[in-house]
Amino acid sequence: MSLPPEQSTSARGMATSTPPPEPPSSGSSTPAGRSAYPQPALAPPLVRTHLTSTALGTAPPAVSTRTLAAHLAQHPTHSAARAVRHVFPAPNPVRRLARRFRVKHSVIDGLSDKEMRHWEAEGPALRRRAGWRLASDTDTAAGAEGSGSVSAAAPEGVLVSELFWKMYLSLLPTVERDPLSGLVSPDLLGSTTTMPLSIISLIPDIMRHYRDVIVRAEKEVFLATNYWQPSNSVNTISQALRDLSARIVKEGKPKVVVKVMYDRGSWEQLWNAHAPVPPKGWTPLKFPAEDEIPGLHMEVINFHKVLLGTFHAKFLIVDRKVALINSNNIQDRPNLELMSHLEGPIVDAFYEVALHSWHNKLAPPLPCIDKPYQPPRDADGNIRYLFSDANPFFVDIEILKAARAARLLLRRQTKALDEEQDDSHTRERFRDIVRHAVENQRMSLAQTQEGLVRDFRDLRDRIVASGFGSRPNSRPNSRRPSAQDLTKLAHFTDPETAAITAANLHVTDDNTSTLVGDSPPSPSPHKSKTMPVDRPHAHFADAERSPSADEMHNGDIPLGARTQTADAKTSPVKALDFEQPGHRPIFDDHAIVDSPRASVASLGTHPVDGHGDALPATAQMPDEMPAMPKAVSQLRESTDELKLVSRLSADEVIPPGTGSKRMFKLSTRFNAGALSEAWATVEDSDDLDNFRPHVVHAPHAPFPIAMCCRKPHGMPGHQDIRNPQNAAWLAGFRYAKRKVFVQTPTLNARPVVRAVKQACRRGVEVTLLLDLGFNDKGESIPFQGGTNEEVVDRLYGILGKEGKSQHLKVYWYTGKDQVRPLNAVKKQRNCHIKLAVYDDEVMIIGNGNQDSQSWFHSQEVNVMIDSKQVVAEMMDTLLSNQNTMQYGGVGADGVWRDADGKTLEDHGATAKGTFRGLSGFIAFAKTI
């Protein structure tokens, strides 16, 4: 395949800077004759799922040796704390103190002209290290080439926007004073990534993806969370660890190393903030007991920095190949949450954060400590990131499984039609024979019989040889109906909506796949004003099958087998003998239902695709489907019973006051983890089907990303502002030219409130989506900044006097099934997402709220990304999955009113002033 001229230079650079793929070891599970990373056939534009290195335009950033991981790889007996002291020794106290005030000024007021010139001079080296380039770098190189300069080579790297670059430079003074103020080595502060998936939904949807990633681990798992609270969410993670252990034992592989961190107060933290938790201590928290996970080496740490240094981080790293960052804890809450799946060199930065957080000695060490991130490659050694259903971590997402099966079936049917056309000469031959018989009917039967018999026999042999004779009986009754349904599904721009709408209309067909737990079709009514450019990427290939994770990463991860996750105590489906013990638990509205796969052995020989892999049942022709074994028949009967019960409960036993089936179904989903149930108040409409948990991002090249985190600070006070997290947030407000969008549970930290006012005064539109009543007890403690309602009142009061209030838009979070905000104190409908978007271009997501605790005390992990495409896709789903913009807006005076003019006080949905002063402190203390 020829390279486009604009990509040839960068592709050559990549070839010299990245090593070729290692050959599979003798013990590899890759079959003989099969590439460890096969290259599928070229896909049609609508189903591109791969991105090769020739389309990336850059080589991966160079691997840094000034990291904790590099030190611990050489000194495995050292603790992470000792590695910190060795790699980043404490600076001179006098010099550190001298920089203290200068850095604070840089964070709050921005870089001085002198500082900006200094960092711009360092710019080329900083961008090379991160794998970035500015548009001006290309222009400079082009000018140098025209003048004959020896430095005329075009710079490599992904293009970074001017806004992102300015925000990134604003982080650097903080790491100059303290290299680990952002929890990560300065060499890894900036990097590149891909983001193939985000989830904007309730906690169970995110926990399912955690499960899907954990069970595919081969060497190590690192999980960090603030709350680890016994719940259905904990059960999902614990069962995933049991399943992983069972698979490792079955396959006879080395134990997987698992590290877990959480934050719950204990006396031991008074002298050891990173308190190890023994097995007898973790078992009551619903972790798996040691004897339940013989295939794992598990360590658990309870981390809190006394007094106020909360470990608020929430992320997952598996095999140093994938990182998940999310807003939710491992607990059950009725919260709308956000998770993003990251693959790329940024994983090494997350790895560094994990080591820094762990602090203690790693016993046993992490197996990937000496293996920096390596991107996936194809058989030719080209970097190939995987998207949609081609990504092996997404094979259990129901909507992608259905879309892939529909695509396979459509192609097989198209191929069959082509074969029929190729057989047209056979039909013509048949007609010629009949015509010949008619023309010679006057001839003697004795003279013609022998010739006709010979001709018909020849025709019969041809028909049998081509397989044409079997089609007329099987095709009309099987192919046509399924082609109509699945072809339509394959052409929906949003297949999730089609799935849910069909389910709500009780459309079921045993010959088609059933979509469970995902969402609907019609495009969202809330389109971001900044949409990605509709431009095809070069060198995409379609996946006739989803490659395994071992193919994805140089033969490391054999993923063919799944592990047993069925639990007879929790599953209403009778346990059967299945091919691969593993299966994905599917969360229904009322129970957890196991969705195992039937035994391949018991079904006999399956038709295969071009790679030799068995086709899913929904992509098979009827004549290829074997007789149904007894076990599978029992499973279908059980499943049909469950469907019937589900229909009865949804259609005939809907409790009074819960609305239609569609309203009841959506509200039931939101009531998972609710302290008290709330039912839909919105009108029944197709918009209720437009709740889409999964944002399956369109294939894209790697884009710039930076870590913007902060270390925990235990002492009271608001002086600890010198960190990349706070610098990034304030820089976004400072450099945005058109708009700032923030969604957060709480907003009261003085620096961000000041930044909101300053942006509005410059004419920048600031949109705040906040929770009504979220953590009012804690925020009412003196010096914390006040509740959301109090902050909003003050903002509108001050800006109103200055004539600038028109630039501030505040909305109270309103659930997808509601027409007015519900107070978060009732724990019925909350939004726990932490997100900030600047000029529809740069986005910061992660763990940090906009309150005083997250700004000055807690350890937080966030990422700043530079991608208009990803921002637009996430914003579209974010606004579609809530009714905040329709029903949550406050008036010009900062007061919310409904269509009848009633306020929140009229609805009893606010408690202004309830938790003031000492009463607020006492109320908060009672909750601890």
Secondary structure as the mmCIF struct_conf table of DSSP 4:
data_model
#
loop_
_struct_conf.conf_type_id
_struct_conf.id
_struct_conf.beg_label_comp_id
_struct_conf.beg_label_asym_id
_struct_conf.beg_label_seq_id
_struct_conf.end_label_comp_id
_struct_conf.end_label_asym_id
_struct_conf.end_label_seq_id
HELX_LH_PP_P HELX_LH_PP_P1 SER A 2 PRO A 4
HELX_RH_AL_P HELX_RH_AL_P1 PRO A 5 SER A 17
BEND BEND1 THR A 18 THR A 18
HELX_LH_PP_P HELX_LH_PP_P2 PRO A 19 SER A 25
TURN_TY1_P TURN_TY1_P1 SER A 26 GLY A 27
BEND BEND2 THR A 30 THR A 30
HELX_LH_PP_P HELX_LH_PP_P3 PRO A 31 PRO A 31
TURN_TY1_P TURN_TY1_P2 ALA A 32 GLY A 33
BEND BEND3 ARG A 34 ARG A 34
BEND BEND4 ALA A 36 TYR A 37
HELX_LH_PP_P HELX_LH_PP_P4 PRO A 40 PRO A 44
HELX_RH_3T_P HELX_RH_3T_P1 PRO A 45 VAL A 47
STRN STRN1 HIS A 50 THR A 52
HELX_RH_3T_P HELX_RH_3T_P2 SER A 53 ALA A 55
TURN_TY1_P TURN_TY1_P3 LEU A 56 LEU A 56
BEND BEND5 THR A 58 THR A 58
HELX_LH_PP_P HELX_LH_PP_P5 ALA A 59 SER A 64
BEND BEND6 THR A 65 THR A 67
HELX_RH_AL_P HELX_RH_AL_P2 LEU A 68 GLN A 74
TURN_TY1_P TURN_TY1_P4 PRO A 76 THR A 77
BEND BEND7 HIS A 78 HIS A 78
STRN STRN2 SER A 79 SER A 79
HELX_RH_AL_P HELX_RH_AL_P3 ALA A 80 VAL A 87
BEND BEND8 PHE A 88 PHE A 88
HELX_LH_PP_P HELX_LH_PP_P6 PRO A 89 ASN A 92
HELX_RH_AL_P HELX_RH_AL_P4 PRO A 93 ASP A 109
HELX_RH_AL_P HELX_RH_AL_P5 ASP A 113 ALA A 121
TURN_TY1_P TURN_TY1_P5 GLU A 122 GLU A 122
HELX_RH_AL_P HELX_RH_AL_P6 GLY A 123 ALA A 130
TURN_TY1_P TURN_TY1_P6 GLY A 131 GLY A 131
STRN STRN3 TRP A 132 ARG A 133
HELX_RH_AL_P HELX_RH_AL_P7 ALA A 135 GLY A 146
TURN_TY1_P TURN_TY1_P7 SER A 147 GLY A 148
TURN_TY1_P TURN_TY1_P8 VAL A 150 SER A 151
HELX_LH_PP_P HELX_LH_PP_P7 ALA A 153 GLU A 156
BEND BEND9 GLY A 157 GLY A 157
STRN STRN4 VAL A 158 LEU A 159
HELX_RH_AL_P HELX_RH_AL_P8 GLU A 162 ARG A 177
TURN_TY1_P TURN_TY1_P9 PRO A 179 GLY A 182
BEND BEND10 LEU A 183 VAL A 184
HELX_RH_3T_P HELX_RH_3T_P3 PRO A 186 LEU A 188
BEND BEND11 LEU A 189 LEU A 189
STRN STRN5 GLY A 190 SER A 201
HELX_RH_AL_P HELX_RH_AL_P9 ILE A 203 ILE A 214
TURN_TY1_P TURN_TY1_P10 VAL A 215 ARG A 216
BEND BEND12 GLU A 218 LYS A 219
STRN STRN6 GLU A 220 ALA A 224
BEND BEND13 ASN A 226 ASN A 226
STRN STRN7 TRP A 228 TRP A 228
BEND BEND14 PRO A 230 SER A 231
HELX_RH_AL_P HELX_RH_AL_P10 ASN A 232 GLU A 251
TURN_TY1_P TURN_TY1_P11 GLY A 252 GLY A 252
HELX_LH_PP_P HELX_LH_PP_P8 LYS A 253 LYS A 255
STRN STRN8 VAL A 256 TYR A 262
HELX_RH_3T_P HELX_RH_3T_P4 TRP A 267 LEU A 270
TURN_TY1_P TURN_TY1_P12 TRP A 271 TRP A 271
BEND BEND15 ALA A 273 ALA A 273
STRN STRN9 HIS A 274 VAL A 277
HELX_RH_AL_P HELX_RH_AL_P11 PRO A 279 TRP A 282
HELX_RH_3T_P HELX_RH_3T_P5 THR A 283 LEU A 285
TURN_TY1_P TURN_TY1_P13 LYS A 286 LYS A 286
HELX_LH_PP_P HELX_LH_PP_P9 PHE A 287 ALA A 289
HELX_RH_3T_P HELX_RH_3T_P6 GLU A 290 GLU A 292
TURN_TY1_P TURN_TY1_P14 PRO A 294 GLY A 295
STRN STRN10 LEU A 296 LYS A 305
TURN_TY1_P TURN_TY1_P15 VAL A 306 LEU A 308
STRN STRN11 GLY A 309 THR A 310
STRN STRN12 PHE A 311 PHE A 311
STRN STRN13 PHE A 315 VAL A 318
TURN_TY1_P TURN_TY1_P16 ASP A 319 LYS A 321
STRN STRN14 VAL A 322 ASN A 326
BEND BEND16 SER A 327 SER A 327
STRN STRN15 ILE A 330 ILE A 330
BEND BEND17 GLN A 331 GLN A 331
BEND BEND18 PRO A 334 PRO A 334
STRN STRN16 ASN A 335 GLU A 343
BEND BEND19 GLY A 344 GLY A 344
TURN_TY1_P TURN_TY1_P17 PRO A 345 PRO A 345
HELX_RH_AL_P HELX_RH_AL_P12 ILE A 346 TRP A 358
BEND BEND20 ASN A 360 ASN A 360
STRN STRN17 LYS A 361 LYS A 361
BEND BEND21 ALA A 363 PRO A 364
HELX_LH_PP_P HELX_LH_PP_P10 PRO A 365 LEU A 366
TURN_TY1_P TURN_TY1_P18 PRO A 367 ASP A 370
STRN STRN18 ARG A 377 ARG A 377
TURN_TY1_P TURN_TY1_P19 ALA A 379 ASP A 380
BEND BEND22 GLY A 381 GLY A 381
STRN STRN19 ILE A 383 ILE A 383
STRN STRN20 ARG A 384 LEU A 386
HELX_RH_3T_P HELX_RH_3T_P7 SER A 388 ALA A 390
BEND BEND23 ASN A 391 ASN A 391
HELX_RH_3T_P HELX_RH_3T_P8 PRO A 392 PHE A 394
TURN_TY1_P TURN_TY1_P20 VAL A 395 ASP A 396
HELX_RH_AL_P HELX_RH_AL_P13 GLU A 398 ASP A 422
TURN_TY1_P TURN_TY1_P21 ASP A 423 ASP A 423
HELX_RH_AL_P HELX_RH_AL_P14 SER A 424 GLU A 439
TURN_TY1_P TURN_TY1_P22 ASN A 440 ARG A 442
BEND BEND24 MET A 443 MET A 443
HELX_RH_AL_P HELX_RH_AL_P15 LEU A 445 SER A 466
TURN_TY1_P TURN_TY1_P23 GLY A 467 GLY A 467
HELX_RH_3T_P HELX_RH_3T_P9 PHE A 468 SER A 470
HELX_RH_AL_P HELX_RH_AL_P16 ARG A 471 HIS A 491
BEND BEND25 THR A 493 ASP A 494
HELX_RH_AL_P HELX_RH_AL_P17 PRO A 495 ASN A 504
TURN_TY1_P TURN_TY1_P24 LEU A 505 HIS A 506
TURN_TY1_P TURN_TY1_P25 ASP A 510 ASN A 511
BEND BEND26 THR A 512 THR A 512
BEND BEND27 GLY A 517 GLY A 517
BEND BEND28 SER A 522 SER A 522
HELX_LH_PP_P HELX_LH_PP_P11 PRO A 523 SER A 524
BEND BEND29 PRO A 525 PRO A 525
BEND BEND30 LYS A 529 THR A 530
HELX_LH_PP_P HELX_LH_PP_P12 PRO A 536 HIS A 537
BEND BEND31 ALA A 538 HIS A 539
BEND BEND32 GLU A 544 ARG A 545
HELX_LH_PP_P HELX_LH_PP_P13 SER A 546 SER A 548
HELX_RH_AL_P HELX_RH_AL_P18 ALA A 549 MET A 552
TURN_TY1_P TURN_TY1_P26 HIS A 553 GLY A 555
BEND BEND33 GLY A 560 GLY A 560
STRN STRN21 GLN A 564 GLN A 564
TURN_TY1_P TURN_TY1_P27 ALA A 568 THR A 570
BEND BEND34 PRO A 572 VAL A 573
HELX_LH_PP_P HELX_LH_PP_P14 LYS A 574 ALA A 575
BEND BEND35 GLU A 579 PRO A 581
STRN STRN22 GLY A 582 GLY A 582
STRN STRN23 ARG A 584 PHE A 587
BEND BEND36 ASP A 589 ALA A 591
STRN STRN24 ILE A 592 SER A 595
HELX_RH_AL_P HELX_RH_AL_P19 VAL A 600 LEU A 603
HELX_LH_PP_P HELX_LH_PP_P15 THR A 605 PRO A 607
STRN STRN25 VAL A 608 VAL A 608
TURN_TY1_P TURN_TY1_P28 GLY A 610 HIS A 611
BEND BEND37 GLY A 612 GLY A 612
HELX_LH_PP_P HELX_LH_PP_P16 ASP A 613 ASP A 613
STRN STRN26 ALA A 614 ALA A 614
HELX_LH_PP_P HELX_LH_PP_P17 LEU A 615 PRO A 616
HELX_RH_3T_P HELX_RH_3T_P10 ALA A 617 ALA A 619
BEND BEND38 GLN A 620 GLN A 620
HELX_RH_3T_P HELX_RH_3T_P11 PRO A 622 GLU A 624
HELX_LH_PP_P HELX_LH_PP_P18 MET A 625 PRO A 629
HELX_RH_AL_P HELX_RH_AL_P20 LYS A 630 ARG A 647
HELX_RH_PI_P HELX_RH_PI_P1 LEU A 648 GLU A 652
BEND BEND39 VAL A 653 VAL A 653
HELX_LH_PP_P HELX_LH_PP_P19 ILE A 654 PRO A 655
TURN_TY1_P TURN_TY1_P29 PRO A 656 GLY A 657
BEND BEND40 THR A 658 THR A 658
BEND BEND41 SER A 660 SER A 660
HELX_RH_AL_P HELX_RH_AL_P21 LYS A 661 PHE A 670
TURN_TY1_P TURN_TY1_P30 ASN A 671 GLY A 673
BEND BEND42 LEU A 675 SER A 676
BEND BEND43 VAL A 682 VAL A 682
HELX_LH_PP_P HELX_LH_PP_P20 GLU A 683 ASP A 684
HELX_RH_3T_P HELX_RH_3T_P12 ASP A 686 ASN A 690
STRN STRN27 HIS A 694 VAL A 696
HELX_LH_PP_P HELX_LH_PP_P21 HIS A 697 PRO A 699
STRN STRN28 PHE A 703 MET A 707
STRN STRN29 ARG A 710 ARG A 710
BEND BEND44 MET A 715 HIS A 718
BEND BEND45 ASN A 723 ASN A 723
HELX_RH_AL_P HELX_RH_AL_P22 PRO A 724 TYR A 735
BEND BEND46 LYS A 737 ARG A 738
STRN STRN30 LYS A 739 GLN A 743
BEND BEND47 PRO A 745 PRO A 745
STRN STRN31 LEU A 747 LEU A 747
HELX_RH_AL_P HELX_RH_AL_P23 ARG A 750 ARG A 761
TURN_TY1_P TURN_TY1_P31 ARG A 762 GLY A 763
STRN STRN32 GLU A 765 LEU A 770
TURN_TY1_P TURN_TY1_P32 LEU A 772 ASN A 775
HELX_RH_AL_P HELX_RH_AL_P24 ASP A 776 GLU A 779
TURN_TY1_P TURN_TY1_P33 SER A 780 SER A 780
BEND BEND48 ILE A 781 ILE A 781
TURN_TY1_P TURN_TY1_P34 PRO A 782 PHE A 783
BEND BEND49 GLN A 784 GLN A 784
HELX_RH_AL_P HELX_RH_AL_P25 ASN A 788 GLU A 802
TURN_TY1_P TURN_TY1_P35 GLY A 803 GLY A 803
HELX_RH_3T_P HELX_RH_3T_P13 SER A 805 HIS A 807
STRN STRN33 LEU A 808 TRP A 812
TURN_TY1_P TURN_TY1_P36 LYS A 816 ASP A 817
BEND BEND50 VAL A 819 ARG A 820
HELX_RH_3T_P HELX_RH_3T_P14 ALA A 824 LYS A 826
BEND BEND51 GLN A 828 ARG A 829
STRN STRN34 ASN A 830 CYS A 831
STRN STRN35 LEU A 835 TYR A 838
TURN_TY1_P TURN_TY1_P37 ASP A 839 GLU A 841
STRN STRN36 VAL A 842 GLY A 846
BEND BEND52 ASN A 847 ASN A 847
STRN STRN37 GLN A 850 GLN A 850
BEND BEND53 ASP A 851 ASP A 851
HELX_RH_AL_P HELX_RH_AL_P26 SER A 852 PHE A 856
TURN_TY1_P TURN_TY1_P38 HIS A 857 HIS A 857
BEND BEND54 SER A 858 SER A 858
STRN STRN38 GLN A 859 GLU A 860
STRN STRN39 ASN A 862 ASP A 866
HELX_RH_AL_P HELX_RH_AL_P27 LYS A 868 SER A 880
TURN_TY1_P TURN_TY1_P39 ASN A 881 ASN A 881
HELX_RH_AL_P HELX_RH_AL_P28 THR A 884 TYR A 887
STRN STRN40 GLY A 889 VAL A 890
TURN_TY1_P TURN_TY1_P40 ALA A 892 ASP A 893
BEND BEND55 GLY A 894 GLY A 894
STRN STRN41 TRP A 896 ARG A 897
TURN_TY1_P TURN_TY1_P41 ALA A 899 ASP A 900
BEND BEND56 GLY A 901 GLY A 901
STRN STRN42 THR A 903 THR A 903
TURN_TY1_P TURN_TY1_P42 LEU A 904 GLY A 908
TURN_TY1_P TURN_TY1_P43 LYS A 912 PHE A 915
HELX_RH_AL_P HELX_RH_AL_P29 GLY A 917 THR A 927
#
